[in-house]
Structures are given as C-alpha cells and as structure tokens.
C-alpha cells in the first residue's frame, strides 16, 4: 500500500480502534488505513505515511498519542488530529463502547416507559 501523494490515509494506534472506526462508518467506503498496533511502530510506518498527501490521526488521548501525532506532523506535513472528536474518552474504541452503552440504556428506558 502506498499513496499517490494526493490521497488521505488514516492512522490508528490499535486494531480495535480501526474496527471501531469501521463500525461507526456503517459500511461506507473508507480511505487507506495504517494500524500501528503500538506508537512504538511509527518509525516503520513513516515511509508509507509520507507517500500520502494528508494523514488523519486517530491516536489515543494520552501523552504517547499526542507525541506520536506531533511526530507524524513533523515528518509528513499535512496532518489532522482526530483525537478531540472522541474526548473525554481515551480512544475511539472506548468512545464507541460508551455510545453503544448509552443507546442500549435509552432503548431500555423507552421500553419501560411504554410498558
């Protein structure tokens, strides 16, 4: 997988975050994706990321995630940090779990109210 210098690539810290993203997209097409499986694997992914025109980071809301996003920004230029979209949660998977739990609770309350 290598970008054409014009397209966007999404970067995920872990595989569960990637799967959560796919669940949130509900079958809609997604750009190319790179899953680090650990921020320590960034050096091996940088050459791939540099081949794209834009990098969207879906990394954890912690120091390691922020430092990794900044490193990608320094190496690749055009970067969007998506972590703010799932604050106050640690990562995208935790955000999705919270959202699903709330949906189940809402449905249960609606059932009780109509029963």
C-alpha positions as CSV (number, residue, x, y, z in Angstrom):
1,X,0.0,0.0,0.0
2,X,1.4,3.3,-1.0
3,X,-0.3,6.6,-1.5
4,X,-0.1,8.7,-4.7
5,X,0.8,11.9,-2.8
6,X,-2.7,13.3,-3.1
7,X,-4.9,11.0,-1.2
8,X,-5.6,10.7,2.6
9,X,-4.5,7.9,4.9
10,X,-6.0,7.2,8.3
11,X,-3.7,6.1,11.2
12,X,-4.9,4.1,14.1
13,X,-3.0,3.2,17.2
14,X,-4.6,-0.2,17.6
15,X,-6.7,-2.7,15.7
16,X,-9.7,-2.3,17.9
17,X,-9.7,1.5,17.2
18,X,-9.7,0.6,13.5
19,X,-12.6,-1.8,13.9
20,X,-14.5,0.8,15.9
21,X,-14.0,3.3,13.0
22,X,-15.4,0.8,10.6
23,X,-18.4,0.2,12.8
24,X,-19.0,4.0,13.0
25,X,-18.8,4.3,9.2
26,X,-21.5,1.6,8.9
27,X,-20.2,0.1,5.6
28,X,-19.4,3.4,3.9
29,X,-16.1,3.5,2.0
30,X,-13.0,4.5,3.9
31,X,-9.6,5.8,2.8
32,X,-6.4,3.7,3.1
33,X,-5.6,2.9,6.7
34,X,-2.4,2.2,8.7
35,X,-2.7,0.4,12.0
36,X,0.4,0.9,14.2
37,X,-0.6,-1.6,16.9
38,X,1.7,0.5,19.1
39,X,3.1,4.0,18.8
40,X,6.5,2.4,19.0
41,X,5.9,1.1,15.5
42,X,5.7,4.6,14.0
43,X,9.3,4.6,12.5
44,X,8.4,1.6,10.4
45,X,5.2,3.3,9.1
46,X,6.6,6.7,8.3
47,X,7.8,5.9,4.8
48,X,4.3,4.7,3.9
49,X,2.6,7.8,5.5
50,X,4.9,10.1,3.7
51,X,3.5,8.8,0.4
52,X,0.1,10.4,1.1
53,X,-1.0,14.0,0.7
54,X,-2.8,14.0,4.1
55,X,-2.7,12.0,7.3
56,X,-5.6,11.8,9.7
57,X,-4.5,10.5,13.1
58,X,-6.9,8.5,15.3
59,X,-4.5,8.0,18.2
60,X,-5.1,7.8,21.9
61,X,-5.9,10.8,24.0
62,X,-2.7,10.5,26.1
63,X,0.9,11.8,26.0
64,X,2.1,9.0,23.8
65,X,-0.7,9.6,21.3
66,X,-0.1,13.3,21.2
67,X,3.6,12.9,20.8
68,X,3.1,10.4,18.0
69,X,0.7,12.8,16.2
70,X,3.2,15.6,16.5
71,X,6.0,13.3,15.1
72,X,3.8,12.5,12.2
73,X,3.1,16.2,11.7
74,X,6.8,17.0,11.6
75,X,7.6,14.2,9.2
76,X,4.5,14.4,6.9
77,X,3.3,18.0,7.0
78,X,-0.5,17.8,6.3
79,X,-2.0,16.2,9.4
80,X,-5.3,16.3,11.2
81,X,-5.6,15.1,14.8
82,X,-9.0,13.5,15.2
83,X,-8.5,12.6,18.9
84,X,-10.5,15.7,20.1
85,X,-13.6,14.1,18.4
86,X,-13.7,11.3,21.0
87,X,-12.8,13.2,24.1
88,X,-13.1,12.6,27.0
89,X,-12.5,9.0,26.1
90,X,-9.1,7.5,25.9
91,X,-9.5,6.2,22.3
92,X,-12.0,5.6,19.6
93,X,-12.9,2.1,20.8
94,X,-13.8,3.4,24.3
95,X,-15.9,6.2,22.6
96,X,-17.8,3.6,20.6
97,X,-18.4,1.4,23.7
98,X,-19.8,4.4,25.6
99,X,-22.0,5.3,22.7
100,X,-23.4,1.8,22.3
101,X,-24.0,1.5,26.1
102,X,-25.9,4.8,26.1
103,X,-28.0,3.6,23.1
104,X,-28.9,0.4,24.9
105,X,-29.8,2.3,28.1
106,X,-32.0,4.7,26.1
107,X,-33.9,1.8,24.4
108,X,-34.4,0.1,27.8
109,X,-35.8,3.3,29.3
110,X,-38.1,3.7,26.3
111,X,-39.4,0.2,26.7
112,X,-40.1,0.7,30.4
113,X,-41.9,3.9,29.6
114,X,-44.2,2.3,27.1
115,X,-44.7,-0.9,29.0
